[in-house]
Amino acid sequence: MKTIEPKGIVIHSMAQYLVNEGGKTVHARDFLASIGLSVHAFVEPDGSVVPMKPVPQKASHAGKSKWNGLEYLNSHYLGVELLVEGVHSYDSFIAKIKDPKTFTEAQYTSLANLCAEWMKEYPLISLDTVARHSDVSGVEVRPEAPKQDPGSGFNWLKFRTMLSIRELENY
Ligand SMILES: [Zn+2]
């Protein structure tokens, strides 16, 4: 298994359940696996954390991406998916992630705790290298299909404030 030296974290969002090619409704984890993608963890709407790839194995979550002087962040960054409750098509998912009510308090708390743990374990990860997928794979990097997740409904300032407090408590 290929491992990485984690230097940052990419925050994603996706539907909790999706309909696969065979018409079957599957959990995000199984959906990603079925298309050859992976992430280190999922944060369920109730705040529970579901692991996928063990850290620090390399996962396939960021694709074409660029942040803080590095490209192709799968080789450098951990990845985590916030799950949007329910079964979604691409369109219903995109509508949901613009709604501030989509992401739960439990998700903010669990995500901040998880990122703080990773920052403690891997000192190269800093507040500056915890980024949204839309930051690292936006219009400059992927003009043909810029990434929109985790979405404008995810309160980035609130999350970063929570993470800063945990980072201070770590030291
Ligand atoms: Zn993403």
Backbone and ligand atoms as CSV (ligand in chain L), in Angstrom:
chain,resi,resn,atom,element,x,y,z
A,1,MET,N,N,0.838,-1.208,0.000
A,1,MET,CA,C,0.000,0.000,0.000
A,1,MET,C,C,0.868,1.252,0.000
A,2,LYS,N,N,0.528,2.157,-0.880
A,2,LYS,CA,C,1.275,3.399,-0.955
A,2,LYS,C,C,0.856,4.338,0.182
A,3,THR,N,N,1.840,4.883,0.892
A,3,THR,CA,C,1.496,5.821,1.961
A,3,THR,C,C,1.990,7.220,1.588
A,4,ILE,N,N,1.433,8.204,2.259
A,4,ILE,CA,C,1.827,9.591,2.026
A,4,ILE,C,C,2.311,10.195,3.345
A,5,GLU,N,N,2.973,11.334,3.232
A,5,GLU,CA,C,3.315,12.109,4.423
A,5,GLU,C,C,2.305,13.264,4.449
A,6,PRO,N,N,1.246,13.173,5.267
A,6,PRO,CA,C,0.154,14.153,5.163
A,6,PRO,C,C,0.589,15.592,5.456
A,7,LYS,N,N,0.283,16.464,4.500
A,7,LYS,CA,C,0.650,17.878,4.627
A,7,LYS,C,C,-0.576,18.776,4.680
A,8,GLY,N,N,-1.751,18.180,4.539
A,8,GLY,CA,C,-2.971,18.972,4.566
A,8,GLY,C,C,-4.182,18.067,4.506
A,9,ILE,N,N,-5.351,18.696,4.488
A,9,ILE,CA,C,-6.622,17.953,4.467
A,9,ILE,C,C,-7.557,18.627,3.465
A,10,VAL,N,N,-8.186,17.822,2.608
A,10,VAL,CA,C,-9.216,18.347,1.710
A,10,VAL,C,C,-10.585,17.968,2.276
A,11,ILE,N,N,-11.424,18.995,2.469
A,11,ILE,CA,C,-12.786,18.788,2.968
A,11,ILE,C,C,-13.739,18.704,1.774
A,12,HIS,N,N,-14.456,17.595,1.692
A,12,HIS,CA,C,-15.414,17.365,0.602
A,12,HIS,C,C,-16.820,17.231,1.181
A,13,SER,N,N,-17.807,17.193,0.279
A,13,SER,CA,C,-19.134,16.731,0.673
A,13,SER,C,C,-19.693,15.905,-0.474
A,14,MET,N,N,-20.554,14.955,-0.115
A,14,MET,CA,C,-21.262,14.145,-1.117
A,14,MET,C,C,-22.534,13.599,-0.482
A,15,ALA,N,N,-23.395,13.043,-1.324
A,15,ALA,CA,C,-24.640,12.472,-0.816
A,15,ALA,C,C,-24.342,11.275,0.082
A,16,GLN,N,N,-25.173,11.101,1.114
A,16,GLN,CA,C,-25.024,9.944,2.009
A,16,GLN,C,C,-25.339,8.646,1.250
A,17,TYR,N,N,-26.331,8.716,0.393
A,17,TYR,CA,C,-26.700,7.558,-0.444
A,17,TYR,C,C,-26.859,8.021,-1.889
A,18,LEU,N,N,-26.435,7.150,-2.808
A,18,LEU,CA,C,-26.545,7.460,-4.238
A,18,LEU,C,C,-27.064,6.219,-4.961
A,19,VAL,N,N,-27.616,6.441,-6.143
A,19,VAL,CA,C,-28.088,5.321,-6.959
A,19,VAL,C,C,-26.956,4.965,-7.921
A,20,ASN,N,N,-26.519,3.720,-7.863
A,20,ASN,CA,C,-25.390,3.325,-8.715
A,20,ASN,C,C,-25.842,2.970,-10.134
A,21,GLU,N,N,-24.898,2.564,-10.961
A,21,GLU,CA,C,-25.210,2.266,-12.371
A,21,GLU,C,C,-26.254,1.173,-12.535
A,22,GLY,N,N,-26.257,0.239,-11.579
A,22,GLY,CA,C,-27.230,-0.851,-11.637
A,22,GLY,C,C,-28.605,-0.474,-11.085
A,23,GLY,N,N,-28.777,0.798,-10.681
A,23,GLY,CA,C,-30.069,1.241,-10.164
A,23,GLY,C,C,-30.265,0.953,-8.691
A,24,LYS,N,N,-29.197,0.517,-8.025
A,24,LYS,CA,C,-29.286,0.184,-6.606
A,24,LYS,C,C,-28.850,1.370,-5.749
A,25,THR,N,N,-29.555,1.596,-4.645
A,25,THR,CA,C,-29.182,2.671,-3.733
A,25,THR,C,C,-28.076,2.175,-2.797
A,26,VAL,N,N,-26.946,2.882,-2.803
A,26,VAL,CA,C,-25.801,2.444,-2.001
A,26,VAL,C,C,-25.256,3.604,-1.162
A,27,HIS,N,N,-24.599,3.251,-0.061
A,27,HIS,CA,C,-23.954,4.256,0.782
A,27,HIS,C,C,-22.759,4.869,0.030
A,28,ALA,N,N,-22.440,6.124,0.390
A,28,ALA,CA,C,-21.347,6.860,-0.252
A,28,ALA,C,C,-20.047,6.044,-0.327
A,29,ARG,N,N,-19.773,5.329,0.768
A,29,ARG,CA,C,-18.526,4.543,0.820
A,29,ARG,C,C,-18.496,3.483,-0.288
A,30,ASP,N,N,-19.609,2.773,-0.438
A,30,ASP,CA,C,-19.674,1.735,-1.467
A,30,ASP,C,C,-19.705,2.352,-2.864
A,31,PHE,N,N,-20.366,3.520,-2.961
A,31,PHE,CA,C,-20.407,4.197,-4.253
A,31,PHE,C,C,-18.996,4.594,-4.689
A,32,LEU,N,N,-18.238,5.218,-3.806
A,32,LEU,CA,C,-16.863,5.626,-4.159
A,32,LEU,C,C,-16.031,4.400,-4.541
A,33,ALA,N,N,-16.134,3.347,-3.726
A,33,ALA,CA,C,-15.347,2.139,-4.003
A,33,ALA,C,C,-15.696,1.586,-5.387
A,34,SER,N,N,-16.979,1.664,-5.753
A,34,SER,CA,C,-17.425,1.096,-7.041
A,34,SER,C,C,-16.876,1.871,-8.238
A,35,ILE,N,N,-16.487,3.125,-8.025
A,35,ILE,CA,C,-15.921,3.892,-9.140
A,35,ILE,C,C,-14.412,4.134,-8.949
A,36,GLY,N,N,-13.810,3.359,-8.051
A,36,GLY,CA,C,-12.352,3.408,-7.893
A,36,GLY,C,C,-11.849,4.627,-7.142
A,37,LEU,N,N,-12.730,5.270,-6.371
A,37,LEU,CA,C,-12.304,6.424,-5.577
A,37,LEU,C,C,-12.312,6.059,-4.097
A,38,SER,N,N,-11.656,6.900,-3.302
A,38,SER,CA,C,-11.575,6.614,-1.868
A,38,SER,C,C,-11.278,7.893,-1.112
A,39,VAL,N,N,-11.469,7.809,0.197
A,39,VAL,CA,C,-11.256,8.946,1.073
A,39,VAL,C,C,-10.823,8.342,2.411
A,40,HIS,N,N,-10.312,9.147,3.312
A,40,HIS,CA,C,-9.886,8.569,4.591
A,40,HIS,C,C,-11.043,8.386,5.558
A,41,ALA,N,N,-12.034,9.291,5.491
A,41,ALA,CA,C,-13.163,9.165,6.421
A,41,ALA,C,C,-14.394,9.894,5.883
A,42,PHE,N,N,-15.549,9.446,6.374
A,42,PHE,CA,C,-16.829,10.118,6.120
A,42,PHE,C,C,-17.346,10.617,7.455
A,43,VAL,N,N,-18.003,11.785,7.439
A,43,VAL,CA,C,-18.679,12.267,8.641
A,43,VAL,C,C,-20.178,12.236,8.351
A,44,GLU,N,N,-20.872,11.309,9.025
A,44,GLU,CA,C,-22.311,11.115,8.834
A,44,GLU,C,C,-23.086,12.308,9.400
A,45,PRO,N,N,-24.331,12.509,8.961
A,45,PRO,CA,C,-25.128,13.617,9.511
A,45,PRO,C,C,-25.260,13.573,11.033
A,46,ASP,N,N,-25.219,12.380,11.647
A,46,ASP,CA,C,-25.311,12.301,13.118
A,46,ASP,C,C,-23.947,12.511,13.797
A,47,GLY,N,N,-22.920,12.802,12.993
A,47,GLY,CA,C,-21.596,13.092,13.541
A,47,GLY,C,C,-20.685,11.878,13.631
A,48,SER,N,N,-21.210,10.683,13.398
A,48,SER,CA,C,-20.322,9.520,13.492
A,48,SER,C,C,-19.337,9.513,12.327
A,49,VAL,N,N,-18.142,9.020,12.619
A,49,VAL,CA,C,-17.069,9.012,11.628
A,49,VAL,C,C,-16.907,7.583,11.103
A,50,VAL,N,N,-17.016,7.432,9.786
A,50,VAL,CA,C,-16.870,6.124,9.150
A,50,VAL,C,C,-15.551,6.127,8.382
A,51,PRO,N,N,-14.587,5.288,8.779
A,51,PRO,CA,C,-13.313,5.288,8.069
A,51,PRO,C,C,-13.390,4.539,6.741
A,52,MET,N,N,-12.503,4.875,5.812
A,52,MET,CA,C,-12.397,4.117,4.566
A,52,MET,C,C,-10.943,3.704,4.407
A,53,LYS,N,N,-10.085,4.528,3.848
A,53,LYS,CA,C,-8.649,4.189,3.742
A,53,LYS,C,C,-7.961,4.476,5.073
A,54,PRO,N,N,-7.165,3.540,5.579
A,54,PRO,CA,C,-6.421,3.858,6.794
A,54,PRO,C,C,-5.397,4.978,6.527
A,55,VAL,N,N,-5.308,5.924,7.428
A,55,VAL,CA,C,-4.316,7.007,7.373
A,55,VAL,C,C,-2.957,6.413,7.784
A,56,PRO,N,N,-1.844,6.681,7.098
A,56,PRO,CA,C,-1.681,7.638,6.002
A,56,PRO,C,C,-1.571,6.989,4.615
A,57,GLN,N,N,-2.381,5.966,4.348
A,57,GLN,CA,C,-2.379,5.426,2.983
A,57,GLN,C,C,-2.897,6.490,2.016
A,58,LYS,N,N,-2.436,6.389,0.770
A,58,LYS,CA,C,-2.876,7.336,-0.247
A,58,LYS,C,C,-4.313,7.010,-0.669
A,59,ALA,N,N,-5.175,8.026,-0.711
A,59,ALA,CA,C,-6.558,7.839,-1.182
A,59,ALA,C,C,-6.764,8.674,-2.444
A,60,SER,N,N,-7.821,8.335,-3.203
A,60,SER,CA,C,-8.111,9.035,-4.465
A,60,SER,C,C,-9.360,9.884,-4.301
A,61,HIS,N,N,-9.147,11.143,-3.898
A,61,HIS,CA,C,-10.301,12.010,-3.627
A,61,HIS,C,C,-10.205,13.383,-4.257
A,62,ALA,N,N,-8.989,13.827,-4.590
A,62,ALA,CA,C,-8.850,15.225,-5.025
A,62,ALA,C,C,-8.597,15.390,-6.522
A,63,GLY,N,N,-8.075,14.365,-7.191
A,63,GLY,CA,C,-7.827,14.474,-8.634
A,63,GLY,C,C,-6.977,15.682,-8.972
A,64,LYS,N,N,-7.374,16.353,-10.041
A,64,LYS,CA,C,-6.620,17.528,-10.475
A,64,LYS,C,C,-6.839,18.630,-9.437
A,65,SER,N,N,-5.770,19.046,-8.781
A,65,SER,CA,C,-5.915,19.965,-7.652
A,65,SER,C,C,-4.594,20.679,-7.391
A,66,LYS,N,N,-4.687,21.777,-6.677
A,66,LYS,CA,C,-3.509,22.602,-6.420
A,66,LYS,C,C,-3.751,23.440,-5.175
A,67,TRP,N,N,-2.781,23.427,-4.258
A,67,TRP,CA,C,-2.924,24.256,-3.053
A,67,TRP,C,C,-1.564,24.462,-2.402
A,68,ASN,N,N,-1.301,25.669,-1.973
A,68,ASN,CA,C,-0.117,25.955,-1.172
A,68,ASN,C,C,1.168,25.421,-1.829
A,69,GLY,N,N,1.268,25.591,-3.154
A,69,GLY,CA,C,2.496,25.207,-3.854
A,69,GLY,C,C,2.583,23.749,-4.263
A,70,LEU,N,N,1.563,22.943,-3.983
A,70,LEU,CA,C,1.579,21.528,-4.359
A,70,LEU,C,C,0.442,21.232,-5.336
A,71,GLU,N,N,0.693,20.256,-6.230
A,71,GLU,CA,C,-0.350,19.828,-7.165
A,71,GLU,C,C,-0.678,18.362,-6.920
A,72,TYR,N,N,-1.785,17.911,-7.511
A,72,TYR,CA,C,-2.226,16.509,-7.365
A,72,TYR,C,C,-2.161,16.090,-5.895
A,73,LEU,N,N,-3.082,16.649,-5.148
A,73,LEU,CA,C,-3.024,16.569,-3.686
A,73,LEU,C,C,-3.276,15.180,-3.102
A,74,ASN,N,N,-3.748,14.232,-3.907
A,74,ASN,CA,C,-3.904,12.869,-3.377
A,74,ASN,C,C,-2.590,12.363,-2.788
A,75,SER,N,N,-1.469,12.813,-3.360
A,75,SER,CA,C,-0.149,12.362,-2.908
A,75,SER,C,C,0.328,13.081,-1.652
A,76,HIS,N,N,-0.431,14.081,-1.205
A,76,HIS,CA,C,0.032,14.912,-0.082
A,76,HIS,C,C,-1.016,15.180,0.990
A,77,TYR,N,N,-2.292,15.093,0.642
A,77,TYR,CA,C,-3.359,15.518,1.558
A,77,TYR,C,C,-4.278,14.354,1.927
A,78,LEU,N,N,-4.781,14.400,3.145
A,78,LEU,CA,C,-5.838,13.473,3.558
A,78,LEU,C,C,-7.168,14.011,3.016
A,79,GLY,N,N,-8.156,13.131,2.939
A,79,GLY,CA,C,-9.465,13.555,2.428
A,79,GLY,C,C,-10.584,13.098,3.339
A,80,VAL,N,N,-11.562,13.987,3.531
A,80,VAL,CA,C,-12.720,13.640,4.363
A,80,VAL,C,C,-13.999,14.139,3.687
A,81,GLU,N,N,-15.034,13.311,3.715
A,81,GLU,CA,C,-16.323,13.644,3.096
A,81,GLU,C,C,-17.378,13.904,4.156
A,82,LEU,N,N,-17.983,15.092,4.105
A,82,LEU,CA,C,-19.176,15.365,4.897
A,82,LEU,C,C,-20.348,14.779,4.123
A,83,LEU,N,N,-21.166,13.972,4.770
A,83,LEU,CA,C,-22.284,13.351,4.048
A,83,LEU,C,C,-23.570,14.157,4.200
A,84,VAL,N,N,-24.232,14.353,3.064
A,84,VAL,CA,C,-25.498,15.087,3.016
A,84,VAL,C,C,-26.634,14.069,3.118
A,85,GLU,N,N,-27.417,14.199,4.182
A,85,GLU,CA,C,-28.445,13.208,4.504
A,85,GLU,C,C,-29.370,12.874,3.330
A,86,GLY,N,N,-29.611,11.581,3.165
A,86,GLY,CA,C,-30.587,11.111,2.183
A,86,GLY,C,C,-29.963,10.607,0.892
A,87,VAL,N,N,-30.854,10.287,-0.062
A,87,VAL,CA,C,-30.438,9.828,-1.394
A,87,VAL,C,C,-30.481,11.033,-2.313
A,88,HIS,N,N,-29.409,11.255,-3.062
A,88,HIS,CA,C,-29.394,12.430,-3.930
A,88,HIS,C,C,-28.900,12.142,-5.342
A,89,SER,N,N,-29.498,12.893,-6.268
A,89,SER,CA,C,-28.962,12.978,-7.630
A,89,SER,C,C,-27.946,14.116,-7.585
A,90,TYR,N,N,-27.212,14.317,-8.658
A,90,TYR,CA,C,-26.240,15.410,-8.667
A,90,TYR,C,C,-26.955,16.754,-8.439
A,91,ASP,N,N,-28.070,16.966,-9.110
A,91,ASP,CA,C,-28.779,18.246,-8.997
A,91,ASP,C,C,-29.335,18.488,-7.597
A,92,SER,N,N,-29.934,17.471,-7.004
A,92,SER,CA,C,-30.500,17.681,-5.659
A,92,SER,C,C,-29.372,17.875,-4.644
A,93,PHE,N,N,-28.226,17.216,-4.887
A,93,PHE,CA,C,-27.058,17.394,-4.016
A,93,PHE,C,C,-26.544,18.836,-4.105
A,94,ILE,N,N,-26.380,19.338,-5.318
A,94,ILE,CA,C,-25.873,20.707,-5.509
A,94,ILE,C,C,-26.798,21.730,-4.844
A,95,ALA,N,N,-28.119,21.514,-4.935
A,95,ALA,CA,C,-29.063,22.426,-4.281
A,95,ALA,C,C,-28.879,22.352,-2.756
A,96,LYS,N,N,-28.731,21.160,-2.228
A,96,LYS,CA,C,-28.598,20.947,-0.774
A,96,LYS,C,C,-27.359,21.619,-0.183
A,97,ILE,N,N,-26.222,21.537,-0.900
A,97,ILE,CA,C,-24.983,22.055,-0.299
A,97,ILE,C,C,-24.919,23.582,-0.295
A,98,LYS,N,N,-25.925,24.218,-0.913
A,98,LYS,CA,C,-26.006,25.686,-0.833
A,98,LYS,C,C,-26.849,26.118,0.361
A,99,ASP,N,N,-27.484,25.156,1.019
A,99,ASP,CA,C,-28.396,25.451,2.118
A,99,ASP,C,C,-27.663,25.311,3.470
A,100,PRO,N,N,-27.583,26.408,4.243
A,100,PRO,CA,C,-26.862,26.351,5.525
A,100,PRO,C,C,-27.455,25.333,6.505
A,101,LYS,N,N,-28.719,24.911,6.296
A,101,LYS,CA,C,-29.339,23.953,7.221
A,101,LYS,C,C,-28.895,22.511,6.950
A,102,THR,N,N,-28.185,22.307,5.839
A,102,THR,CA,C,-27.802,20.943,5.444
A,102,THR,C,C,-26.813,20.299,6.404
A,103,PHE,N,N,-25.816,21.054,6.831
A,103,PHE,CA,C,-24.760,20.466,7.660
A,103,PHE,C,C,-25.128,20.606,9.135
A,104,THR,N,N,-24.997,19.497,9.873
A,104,THR,CA,C,-25.477,19.458,11.260
A,104,THR,C,C,-24.383,19.918,12.236
A,105,GLU,N,N,-24.824,20.360,13.406
A,105,GLU,CA,C,-23.882,20.732,14.470
A,105,GLU,C,C,-22.939,19.570,14.767
A,106,ALA,N,N,-23.512,18.357,14.793
A,106,ALA,CA,C,-22.703,17.167,15.085
A,106,ALA,C,C,-21.602,17.000,14.036
A,107,GLN,N,N,-21.903,17.354,12.800
A,107,GLN,CA,C,-20.871,17.251,11.751
A,107,GLN,C,C,-19.764,18.277,11.947
A,108,TYR,N,N,-20.127,19.507,12.290
A,108,TYR,CA,C,-19.086,20.524,12.534
A,108,TYR,C,C,-18.160,20.061,13.659
A,109,THR,N,N,-18.770,19.557,14.735
A,109,THR,CA,C,-17.981,19.131,15.897
A,109,THR,C,C,-17.080,17.959,15.544
A,110,SER,N,N,-17.648,16.931,14.913
A,110,SER,CA,C,-16.847,15.742,14.581
A,110,SER,C,C,-15.743,16.070,13.581
A,111,LEU,N,N,-16.060,16.901,12.594
A,111,LEU,CA,C,-15.050,17.249,11.594
A,111,LEU,C,C,-13.902,18.026,12.241
A,112,ALA,N,N,-14.244,18.969,13.106
A,112,ALA,CA,C,-13.199,19.754,13.779
A,112,ALA,C,C,-12.347,18.847,14.668
A,113,ASN,N,N,-12.990,17.914,15.377
A,113,ASN,CA,C,-12.229,16.988,16.235
A,113,ASN,C,C,-11.303,16.107,15.398
A,114,LEU,N,N,-11.833,15.580,14.295
A,114,LEU,CA,C,-11.043,14.697,13.431
A,114,LEU,C,C,-9.842,15.450,12.838
A,115,CYS,N,N,-10.086,16.644,12.314
A,115,CYS,CA,C,-8.988,17.413,11.710
A,115,CYS,C,C,-7.948,17.789,12.766
A,116,ALA,N,N,-8.407,18.121,13.968
A,116,ALA,CA,C,-7.467,18.470,15.043
A,116,ALA,C,C,-6.600,17.261,15.411
A,117,GLU,N,N,-7.208,16.073,15.422
A,117,GLU,CA,C,-6.430,14.855,15.710
A,117,GLU,C,C,-5.365,14.637,14.641
A,118,TRP,N,N,-5.752,14.819,13.398
A,118,TRP,CA,C,-4.794,14.632,12.300
A,118,TRP,C,C,-3.685,15.684,12.360
A,119,MET,N,N,-4.048,16.908,12.719
A,119,MET,CA,C,-3.037,17.977,12.817
A,119,MET,C,C,-2.032,17.659,13.923
A,120,LYS,N,N,-2.534,17.046,14.987
A,120,LYS,CA,C,-1.666,16.699,16.109
A,120,LYS,C,C,-0.710,15.573,15.705
A,121,GLU,N,N,-1.245,14.619,14.942
A,121,GLU,CA,C,-0.439,13.461,14.547
A,121,GLU,C,C,0.551,13.801,13.430
A,122,TYR,N,N,0.141,14.694,12.528
A,122,TYR,CA,C,0.987,15.043,11.376
A,122,TYR,C,C,1.270,16.543,11.406
A,123,PRO,N,N,2.417,16.932,11.983
A,123,PRO,CA,C,2.700,18.357,12.215
A,123,PRO,C,C,2.822,19.200,10.942
A,124,LEU,N,N,2.952,18.562,9.758
A,124,LEU,CA,C,3.015,19.362,8.527
A,124,LEU,C,C,1.645,19.926,8.154
A,125,ILE,N,N,0.580,19.356,8.735
A,125,ILE,CA,C,-0.770,19.882,8.479
A,125,ILE,C,C,-0.966,21.121,9.353
A,126,SER,N,N,-1.367,22.225,8.723
A,126,SER,CA,C,-1.614,23.460,9.472
A,126,SER,C,C,-2.984,24.007,9.070
A,127,LEU,N,N,-3.423,25.026,9.757
A,127,LEU,CA,C,-4.713,25.645,9.403
A,127,LEU,C,C,-4.728,26.088,7.937
A,128,ASP,N,N,-3.572,26.532,7.430
A,128,ASP,CA,C,-3.494,26.995,6.039
A,128,ASP,C,C,-3.631,25.869,5.031
A,129,THR,N,N,-3.387,24.646,5.460
A,129,THR,CA,C,-3.462,23.529,4.512
A,129,THR,C,C,-4.673,22.635,4.783
A,130,VAL,N,N,-5.640,23.163,5.502
A,130,VAL,CA,C,-6.955,22.510,5.581
A,130,VAL,C,C,-7.829,23.319,4.625
A,131,ALA,N,N,-8.215,22.700,3.510
A,131,ALA,CA,C,-8.867,23.451,2.436
A,131,ALA,C,C,-10.099,22.716,1.928
A,132,ARG,N,N,-10.981,23.471,1.305
A,132,ARG,CA,C,-12.170,22.876,0.686
A,132,ARG,C,C,-11.815,22.331,-0.693
A,133,HIS,N,N,-12.536,21.316,-1.119
A,133,HIS,CA,C,-12.300,20.810,-2.474
A,133,HIS,C,C,-12.485,21.932,-3.499
A,134,SER,N,N,-13.450,22.813,-3.237
A,134,SER,CA,C,-13.687,23.939,-4.156
A,134,SER,C,C,-12.518,24.931,-4.168
A,135,ASP,N,N,-11.709,24.948,-3.110
A,135,ASP,CA,C,-10.518,25.820,-3.081
A,135,ASP,C,C,-9.399,25.220,-3.925
A,136,VAL,N,N,-9.255,23.907,-3.847
A,136,VAL,CA,C,-8.086,23.253,-4.463
A,136,VAL,C,C,-8.351,22.769,-5.893
A,137,SER,N,N,-9.641,22.606,-6.252
A,137,SER,CA,C,-10.003,22.147,-7.604
A,137,SER,C,C,-11.059,23.079,-8.186
A,138,GLY,N,N,-10.808,24.364,-8.033
A,138,GLY,CA,C,-11.746,25.376,-8.511
A,138,GLY,C,C,-11.545,25.689,-9.980
A,139,VAL,N,N,-12.071,26.832,-10.393
A,139,VAL,CA,C,-12.120,27.186,-11.814
A,139,VAL,C,C,-10.731,27.351,-12.436
A,140,GLU,N,N,-9.748,27.750,-11.624
A,140,GLU,CA,C,-8.395,27.915,-12.183
A,140,GLU,C,C,-7.755,26.574,-12.525
A,141,VAL,N,N,-8.047,25.571,-11.710
A,141,VAL,CA,C,-7.423,24.258,-11.868
A,141,VAL,C,C,-8.254,23.363,-12.787
A,142,ARG,N,N,-9.579,23.465,-12.674
A,142,ARG,CA,C,-10.480,22.614,-13.463
A,142,ARG,C,C,-11.519,23.488,-14.160
A,143,PRO,N,N,-11.081,24.314,-15.150
A,143,PRO,CA,C,-12.034,25.241,-15.784
A,143,PRO,C,C,-13.225,24.510,-16.415
A,144,GLU,N,N,-13.006,23.249,-16.827
A,144,GLU,CA,C,-14.074,22.497,-17.497
A,144,GLU,C,C,-15.161,22.050,-16.516
A,145,ALA,N,N,-14.783,21.774,-15.297
A,145,ALA,CA,C,-15.760,21.302,-14.307
A,145,ALA,C,C,-15.254,21.615,-12.898
A,146,PRO,N,N,-15.316,22.893,-12.504
A,146,PRO,CA,C,-14.817,23.244,-11.168
A,146,PRO,C,C,-15.619,22.546,-10.070
A,147,LYS,N,N,-14.938,22.106,-9.016
A,147,LYS,CA,C,-15.614,21.431,-7.908
A,147,LYS,C,C,-16.336,22.457,-7.035
A,148,GLN,N,N,-17.514,22.098,-6.564
A,148,GLN,CA,C,-18.311,23.016,-5.738
A,148,GLN,C,C,-18.390,22.588,-4.285
A,149,ASP,N,N,-17.923,21.379,-3.991
A,149,ASP,CA,C,-18.061,20.885,-2.618
A,149,ASP,C,C,-16.934,21.405,-1.708
A,150,PRO,N,N,-17.172,21.547,-0.401
A,150,PRO,CA,C,-18.371,21.115,0.321
A,150,PRO,C,C,-19.591,22.002,0.115
A,151,GLY,N,N,-19.458,23.199,-0.463
A,151,GLY,CA,C,-20.625,24.018,-0.776
A,151,GLY,C,C,-20.738,25.256,0.098
A,152,SER,N,N,-21.451,26.248,-0.444
A,152,SER,CA,C,-21.580,27.530,0.275
A,152,SER,C,C,-22.433,27.383,1.542
A,153,GLY,N,N,-23.203,26.301,1.665
A,153,GLY,CA,C,-23.989,26.060,2.877
A,153,GLY,C,C,-23.129,25.617,4.048
A,154,PHE,N,N,-21.912,25.185,3.757
A,154,PHE,CA,C,-21.006,24.788,4.843
A,154,PHE,C,C,-20.307,26.046,5.336
A,155,ASN,N,N,-20.490,26.365,6.612
A,155,ASN,CA,C,-19.979,27.610,7.188
A,155,ASN,C,C,-18.475,27.473,7.476
A,156,TRP,N,N,-17.706,27.913,6.490
A,156,TRP,CA,C,-16.254,27.734,6.535
A,156,TRP,C,C,-15.625,28.501,7.690
A,157,LEU,N,N,-16.110,29.731,7.912
A,157,LEU,CA,C,-15.549,30.550,8.984
A,157,LEU,C,C,-15.805,29.896,10.355
A,158,LYS,N,N,-17.022,29.405,10.520
A,158,LYS,CA,C,-17.373,28.723,11.775
A,158,LYS,C,C,-16.484,27.489,11.992
A,159,PHE,N,N,-16.341,26.689,10.941
A,159,PHE,CA,C,-15.514,25.482,11.054
A,159,PHE,C,C,-14.067,25.840,11.382
A,160,ARG,N,N,-13.525,26.840,10.702
A,160,ARG,CA,C,-12.128,27.223,10.929
A,160,ARG,C,C,-11.916,27.773,12.337
A,161,THR,N,N,-12.913,28.458,12.837
A,161,THR,CA,C,-12.832,28.961,14.204
A,161,THR,C,C,-12.791,27.794,15.187
A,162,MET,N,N,-13.663,26.811,14.963
A,162,MET,CA,C,-13.683,25.623,15.828
A,162,MET,C,C,-12.343,24.891,15.776
A,163,LEU,N,N,-11.791,24.796,14.574
A,163,LEU,CA,C,-10.513,24.088,14.408
A,163,LEU,C,C,-9.360,24.864,15.067
A,164,SER,N,N,-9.381,26.199,14.939
A,164,SER,CA,C,-8.325,27.023,15.563
A,164,SER,C,C,-8.308,26.818,17.068
A,165,ILE,N,N,-9.499,26.775,17.663
A,165,ILE,CA,C,-9.576,26.594,19.122
A,165,ILE,C,C,-8.965,25.244,19.502
A,166,ARG,N,N,-9.315,24.200,18.735
A,166,ARG,CA,C,-8.769,22.868,19.034
A,166,ARG,C,C,-7.252,22.834,18.826
A,167,GLU,N,N,-6.786,23.553,17.799
A,167,GLU,CA,C,-5.345,23.575,17.535
A,167,GLU,C,C,-4.610,24.210,18.716
A,168,LEU,N,N,-5.170,25.290,19.251
A,168,LEU,CA,C,-4.545,25.950,20.408
A,168,LEU,C,C,-4.534,25.013,21.613
A,169,GLU,N,N,-5.609,24.244,21.763
A,169,GLU,CA,C,-5.695,23.320,22.902
A,169,GLU,C,C,-4.711,22.153,22.766
A,170,ASN,N,N,-4.328,21.869,21.520
A,170,ASN,CA,C,-3.393,20.772,21.264
A,170,ASN,C,C,-1.988,21.066,21.771
A,171,TYR,N,N,-1.683,22.351,21.919
A,171,TYR,CA,C,-0.300,22.709,22.265
A,171,TYR,C,C,-0.182,23.248,23.677
L,1,ZN,ZN,ZN,-14.889,16.658,-3.460
